[in-house]
Amino acid sequence: MIHPHQFVMIGGLGCLLGVALGVQFHLPLLSAAIAAVLLTIVLFTRPALLVLGISVFFLCILLGWWRCQTVVLNRPLVSDLNGKATFVTGRVASDPIVSGNEQNFQLLVSSVGEESRRFKVLVTAWHLPVFEYSDNISGQLKFSLPKDSDKFSYSNYLAKDNIYILGDQAGKLASTPSSSPSLLKWLYRAKHFVNLSIHRFLPEPHSGLLAGLLLGIKADLSEDFRTALKNSGTSHIVALSGFNITIIITFLLFTLRRLPRRFVWIASGILILGFVIMTGAASSVIRAAIMGWLLLLASMWGRQRSAANAVLLAAVVMVLLQPMILFYDIGFQLSVAATIGLLYCSPLFLWKIKYIPQFLSETFSATVGATLFTMPLIALYFGGVSWVTLGANIIVVPLVPYAMLLGFVGMILFLLIPAFQWLSLLVWPLSAFIFSVINWFGNLPSAFVPLPSLPTWVPISYYLILVIIILYVQHRRLSSSSSD
């Protein structure tokens, strides 16, 4: 028996499967006829629910497959430029990232030499002058194709942003500001202003940590501390991903739980929107924010199956808009995994430890749920796992929202009234403690365990086993409740 709400799950999974097939295989011509037959069954007949469910599933597979093929078949042909240095014109299509003596940004090319061509290229340029989003650029670039390694497919990573070629600065690049207004340009300027203000408000290394927490900027973090973050499994706290936003939402729901639900939803939603704007509205942050908003809706509805459908629908919409993120966008995958972990895994741990104080149980269950669901992805993409990650995250993650809140409010007050710089003294002890915990866990012997390159079936098997365990525990929980 198929229930009406399950059609959302059936259709959503069908779309995702179709996109996955579209990445690997061309869509057969017969699919148009099959789609017509299935659409006729769905719209013009009254089949049994099972037949209707199967028809919807295969129809959505074809929809996802077709959408992916439209992207795959429309890839720009740029291989002829490999190894060539030529004059190009274009527009900066991302916020340039300055690191050391160079800066990187996406350039939407409009012409190559005297030929009109349109494609994206990831440019590595000299660090001066620093370009801005939407600037018009012209100059010499030397093109090269991205190179893959045994552990990382760089070409696929770039493909999610529709980039298939790289460009190194080979001469002077001239720039002129765009004459048309750009909201993103002002958002990026606001982001850089906030980053500068953080460094005026707090001394190093605490300003670097706060910039990482608030903006995802890691440039001012020392190499040793970055290694400690990786080894302790806490790198996500300075990355703008769904893991961060879901933990922040859990914190907000707990701290505002005594207020009316409608007010909590609106206040938390506005805070997430402010977070998106403050960080420059990068696509990864928007996707993570969508997951955060869905978590809020789930808490308002109080129904797990509705929340699951909402998460699936959001994932399907995002994948249909950018099909390549399904396989190649780590941030998207972590966002979905962390949200599912909080919805399905965290409540089980909360039930098991219901006799300890609520604040501790909420923190522990949220951290464990998100960590268990993101761990295989971290192992797959980062080449290993941290055996201290649970201990480090249980201590550090609950402190992150407080550090962000104190740091942001203190910085705003400092900008308004410079005499309020003494508020940095409230942030410093918390920041120092986070530094100490991460460094201690990160420097334990063999804290990060390198793993050989994992085949795809390993994370799939992990998730299947995890789902079986969750279903079993839920069944035991329902059985225990009914017997009482």
VENVENLIN-V232834 format. One record per residue. RES is the residue in one letter. PSI is psi in whole degrees, 0 to 359 (NA if undefined). Layout:
# VENVENLIN-V232834
res=RES psi=PSI
res=RES psi=PSI
This chain:
# VENVENLIN-V232834
res=M psi=124
res=I psi=124
res=H psi=154
res=P psi=319
res=H psi=342
res=Q psi=345
res=F psi=329
res=V psi=315
res=M psi=316
res=I psi=312
res=G psi=318
res=G psi=314
res=L psi=325
res=G psi=316
res=C psi=315
res=L psi=320
res=L psi=321
res=G psi=318
res=V psi=318
res=A psi=319
res=L psi=323
res=G psi=333
res=V psi=328
res=Q psi=328
res=F psi=149
res=H psi=147
res=L psi=123
res=P psi=152
res=L psi=331
res=L psi=343
res=S psi=328
res=A psi=318
res=A psi=318
res=I psi=318
res=A psi=320
res=A psi=317
res=V psi=313
res=L psi=319
res=L psi=323
res=T psi=318
res=I psi=317
res=V psi=318
res=L psi=327
res=F psi=3
res=T psi=171
res=R psi=71
res=P psi=169
res=A psi=156
res=L psi=325
res=L psi=315
res=V psi=319
res=L psi=317
res=G psi=317
res=I psi=320
res=S psi=315
res=V psi=319
res=F psi=310
res=F psi=328
res=L psi=320
res=C psi=329
res=I psi=314
res=L psi=324
res=L psi=311
res=G psi=320
res=W psi=313
res=W psi=316
res=R psi=318
res=C psi=321
res=Q psi=327
res=T psi=329
res=V psi=314
res=V psi=316
res=L psi=341
res=N psi=18
res=R psi=137
res=P psi=141
res=L psi=107
res=V psi=2
res=S psi=337
res=D psi=343
res=L psi=352
res=N psi=125
res=G psi=358
res=K psi=145
res=A psi=122
res=T psi=167
res=F psi=131
res=V psi=157
res=T psi=151
res=G psi=189
res=R psi=136
res=V psi=124
res=A psi=13
res=S psi=171
res=D psi=115
res=P psi=138
res=I psi=116
res=V psi=128
res=S psi=114
res=G psi=235
res=N psi=19
res=E psi=165
res=Q psi=148
res=N psi=139
res=F psi=159
res=Q psi=135
res=L psi=123
res=L psi=102
res=V psi=137
res=S psi=336
res=S psi=148
res=V psi=114
res=G psi=234
res=E psi=4
res=E psi=135
res=S psi=118
res=R psi=152
res=R psi=113
res=F psi=168
res=K psi=144
res=V psi=141
res=L psi=114
res=V psi=135
res=T psi=114
res=A psi=169
res=W psi=155
res=H psi=344
res=L psi=141
res=P psi=152
res=V psi=124
res=F psi=168
res=E psi=158
res=Y psi=137
res=S psi=0
res=D psi=145
res=N psi=127
res=I psi=142
res=S psi=140
res=G psi=187
res=Q psi=130
res=L psi=143
res=K psi=122
res=F psi=150
res=S psi=151
res=L psi=144
res=P psi=142
res=K psi=135
res=D psi=155
res=S psi=178
res=D psi=330
res=K psi=347
res=F psi=127
res=S psi=93
res=Y psi=325
res=S psi=319
res=N psi=323
res=Y psi=319
res=L psi=331
res=A psi=332
res=K psi=336
res=D psi=16
res=N psi=39
res=I psi=128
res=Y psi=6
res=I psi=153
res=L psi=157
res=G psi=126
res=D psi=139
res=Q psi=126
res=A psi=11
res=G psi=187
res=K psi=134
res=L psi=119
res=A psi=143
res=S psi=147
res=T psi=136
res=P psi=146
res=S psi=140
res=S psi=339
res=S psi=143
res=P psi=147
res=S psi=117
res=L psi=318
res=L psi=324
res=K psi=317
res=W psi=327
res=L psi=317
res=Y psi=321
res=R psi=319
res=A psi=321
res=K psi=313
res=H psi=326
res=F psi=318
res=V psi=317
res=N psi=316
res=L psi=320
res=S psi=322
res=I psi=317
res=H psi=337
res=R psi=329
res=F psi=321
res=L psi=146
res=P psi=163
res=E psi=150
res=P psi=2
res=H psi=326
res=S psi=323
res=G psi=321
res=L psi=315
res=L psi=322
res=A psi=324
res=G psi=317
res=L psi=316
res=L psi=323
res=L psi=350
res=G psi=16
res=I psi=120
res=K psi=5
res=A psi=329
res=D psi=6
res=L psi=136
res=S psi=158
res=E psi=322
res=D psi=319
res=F psi=325
res=R psi=321
res=T psi=319
res=A psi=322
res=L psi=315
res=K psi=313
res=N psi=328
res=S psi=357
res=G psi=26
res=T psi=18
res=S psi=333
res=H psi=339
res=I psi=339
res=V psi=22
res=A psi=137
res=L psi=87
res=S psi=175
res=G psi=333
res=F psi=312
res=N psi=309
res=I psi=322
res=T psi=322
res=I psi=319
res=I psi=319
res=I psi=318
res=T psi=318
res=F psi=316
res=L psi=317
res=L psi=326
res=F psi=313
res=T psi=333
res=L psi=16
res=R psi=336
res=R psi=351
res=L psi=164
res=P psi=141
res=R psi=318
res=R psi=320
res=F psi=319
res=V psi=316
res=W psi=313
res=I psi=313
res=A psi=315
res=S psi=320
res=G psi=319
res=I psi=320
res=L psi=320
res=I psi=318
res=L psi=318
res=G psi=323
res=F psi=318
res=V psi=314
res=I psi=316
res=M psi=329
res=T psi=6
res=G psi=10
res=A psi=42
res=A psi=152
res=S psi=322
res=S psi=323
res=V psi=321
res=I psi=317
res=R psi=318
res=A psi=322
res=A psi=321
res=I psi=318
res=M psi=322
res=G psi=316
res=W psi=322
res=L psi=324
res=L psi=323
res=L psi=314
res=L psi=321
res=A psi=319
res=S psi=328
res=M psi=317
res=W psi=321
res=G psi=17
res=R psi=122
res=Q psi=320
res=R psi=324
res=S psi=319
res=A psi=319
res=A psi=317
res=N psi=321
res=A psi=316
res=V psi=316
res=L psi=317
res=L psi=317
res=A psi=316
res=A psi=318
res=V psi=315
res=V psi=315
res=M psi=322
res=V psi=321
res=L psi=328
res=L psi=320
res=Q psi=83
res=P psi=327
res=M psi=345
res=I psi=341
res=L psi=319
res=F psi=331
res=Y psi=2
res=D psi=102
res=I psi=320
res=G psi=319
res=F psi=314
res=Q psi=319
res=L psi=323
res=S psi=312
res=V psi=314
res=A psi=315
res=A psi=320
res=T psi=316
res=I psi=320
res=G psi=320
res=L psi=327
res=L psi=319
res=Y psi=323
res=C psi=317
res=S psi=317
res=P psi=331
res=L psi=318
res=F psi=327
res=L psi=322
res=W psi=320
res=K psi=332
res=I psi=37
res=K psi=349
res=Y psi=357
res=I psi=164
res=P psi=143
res=Q psi=320
res=F psi=315
res=L psi=320
res=S psi=320
res=E psi=314
res=T psi=313
res=F psi=312
res=S psi=320
res=A psi=317
res=T psi=314
res=V psi=316
res=G psi=311
res=A psi=321
res=T psi=315
res=L psi=325
res=F psi=341
res=T psi=345
res=M psi=313
res=P psi=328
res=L psi=320
res=I psi=317
res=A psi=320
res=L psi=318
res=Y psi=334
res=F psi=7
res=G psi=22
res=G psi=181
res=V psi=156
res=S psi=122
res=W psi=353
res=V psi=6
res=T psi=321
res=L psi=313
res=G psi=316
res=A psi=317
res=N psi=324
res=I psi=328
res=I psi=316
res=V psi=313
res=V psi=317
res=P psi=337
res=L psi=340
res=V psi=311
res=P psi=322
res=Y psi=318
res=A psi=319
res=M psi=315
res=L psi=310
res=L psi=318
res=G psi=316
res=F psi=313
res=V psi=317
res=G psi=320
res=M psi=319
res=I psi=315
res=L psi=323
res=F psi=322
res=L psi=323
res=L psi=317
res=I psi=98
res=P psi=334
res=A psi=346
res=F psi=13
res=Q psi=341
res=W psi=342
res=L psi=340
res=S psi=337
res=L psi=337
res=L psi=330
res=V psi=325
res=W psi=312
res=P psi=320
res=L psi=315
res=S psi=317
res=A psi=322
res=F psi=317
res=I psi=316
res=F psi=313
res=S psi=315
res=V psi=313
res=I psi=316
res=N psi=322
res=W psi=310
res=F psi=321
res=G psi=339
res=N psi=9
res=L psi=150
res=P psi=128
res=S psi=41
res=A psi=321
res=F psi=122
res=V psi=108
res=P psi=143
res=L psi=149
res=P psi=165
res=S psi=123
res=L psi=132
res=P psi=161
res=T psi=329
res=W psi=341
res=V psi=305
res=P psi=326
res=I psi=316
res=S psi=320
res=Y psi=313
res=Y psi=324
res=L psi=316
res=I psi=319
res=L psi=319
res=V psi=318
res=I psi=317
res=I psi=316
res=I psi=315
res=L psi=320
res=Y psi=314
res=V psi=321
res=Q psi=319
res=H psi=316
res=R psi=321
res=R psi=317
res=L psi=321
res=S psi=317
res=S psi=320
res=S psi=320
res=S psi=326
res=S psi=331
res=D psi=NA
